[in-house]
Amino acid sequence: MTKTSSTSIFNKDPIISLQGQPTLLFTSAHQTLLAALEAKQVAIFSECRSGYCGACKTRVLSGQVDYITPPLAQLRPDECLPCCCRPLTNVNLDLSSVGVKVIRKRHYPGLDLCKLSSADKRNKMVSEGIDKT
């Protein structure tokens, strides 16, 4: 579940889920997984912020992470230290999403956007009051 290397390259921004609930999109603006989680106000304990103490140790339910610096704390194969890693793939963590604003898929009744061109989508959304620009 985890991988150690000095670089992280991915084609799309990974989605971070908490116990199966999509919660945030990890972008290049985030230095570490911990920084991204804290920016979203996820309740996670941390101390050293550099992989020494293991206080932020978190179980990875699915996905892979890449370590910016190799952690010194002992980890099982299904654990990561968010303070010193970044996601390589979409990641599902065993953390609570209670109190966190999660990603929700938008549903537009009567609007099948898949079958319309970009201009038609925008016109339909404006005409139905979905987009007020």
TASULBEL-V409717 format. One record per pair of residues at least 12 apart in sequence whose C-alpha atoms are under 7 Angstrom apart, sorted by sequence separation. I is the first residue (numbers start at 1). J is the second residue. If there is no record, write none. Layout:
I|J  I|J
//
This chain:
13|25  14|26  44|56  13|26  13|27  69|84  68|84  67|84  68|85  60|78  67|85  52|71  54|73  59|78  60|79  66|85  67|86  51|71  52|72  53|73  59|79  60|80  65|85  66|86  51|72  52|73  58|79  59|80  65|86  66|87  51|73  57|79  58|80  65|87  66|88  57|80  58|81  64|87  65|88  57|81  64|88  56|81  64|89  56|82  63|89  54|81  56|83  63|90  64|91  63|91  62|91  63|92  51|81  62|92  61|92  51|83  60|92  61|93  50|83  51|84  60|93  61|94  49|83  50|84  59|93  60|94  49|84  58|93  59|94  58|94  34|82  33|82  34|83  32|82  33|83  32|83  32|84  33|85  32|85  33|86  32|86  42|97  8|66  42|100  41|100  40|100  1|62  3|64  5|66  6|67  1|63  2|64  3|65  4|66  5|67  6|68  1|64  2|65  3|66  4|67  2|66  3|67  4|70  20|92  14|87  19|92  16|90  17|91  18|92  19|93  2|77  14|89  15|90  16|91  17|92  18|93  19|94  1|77  14|90  15|91  16|92  17|93  18|94  19|95  1|78  18|95  19|96  2|80  10|88  18|96  18|97  23|102  24|103  8|88  22|102  23|103  22|103
//
